[in-house]
Amino acid sequence: MARETVIKSGQVRVVEKFRLEGLIGGKKRTYEETEELVLKPGPEKGPAGWKIVSGSGVYSILAGRPLEEDSVLATLAKRVSALKTKDLALFREVIDPQYDFHGKDFNSVVAEMDDHFKSYESIELILDKPYFRFYPGRVEVGEGYRLRAVRAGETKEFNDREKLELRKTENGWKISKGL
C-alpha cells in the first residue's frame, strides 16, 4: 500500500497504510489502517540495524488490541442496556469515578441520567460500528448513533456522532469524557 518515508535527526519516520485480516481473538477481523513507524539505528550496521521503536499498528493488533476493543465494546453495550432498561446502577458501572468533561464530574453525569430516567418513558440508543484510537491507559472511541426517547407520549429522535474517551481502570474500561 502507499508509503511515505522521511529521514531526519538520525531516525526514520515511515507512514504507511496496511490491511490485516484473519481470525484474531476468536473472531474474523479486518483492519485497514495507517501506521506511523519510527525507526532508529541499532548496534548493527546497514539495513538490518534499524529497529522499530514506536508506531506499529500491526504490532498493537497482534499484541492484543482486538481483545481490548472487545472489552471497550462490552462497556459501550452496558451503557446501551442501562439506557434501555433505565438501570441507574448499571449506568454508574460504566462511568469513570474520575469523570471530568466540560464541567461535569461523575456525580453530575449520574444525576443528569437519573433525571432522564425519571422523565422519559423509554430511551433507545443504537450505535454504529466505532473507530478506536488507543493511547497508554485510555482509548478514544468515535461512532455514529441513533437515539430515540419518549416523554409524555412524544418521541424525539437524534442521529449524530459522538466521541468518547474511556480510561482503563482496575475494574475495566470506563467512560471518562464525552457524555
C-alpha angles and dihedrals in degrees: 000000000000117000135187120192126193123182113202139148095359095308138087125229115200122186113192141159119232141181120211123177135167145094104316123169090355094303134095105248137176125199123189107178146139119244129195110211124195115202127189129187116264129203093281119085122235133020093324090060097067114100129194106238100175148351104053109150091180092054093049090053093048091044093061110282091134090060090051089049089053090052091050090049089052089055091049090048090053089054091051090049092047091054094046094049094034088232107165094185090056091046090052089054093063097047120089111240085224093053110154122167132139093343095312123120132186094278095048093048091049092045091049091052091047088056090050092050090052096046101041123069091207139002123194124183122187117187128204122222105293132221119227130212111185125205128171106296096351143063133206114218124192124186145148118249143189117212124190120184129177122206124170089349093304118119121215120191129193129187113188146118129265135196116206132180119213125194124211109238132175085263095052133264116342130185106252102168141013111053 
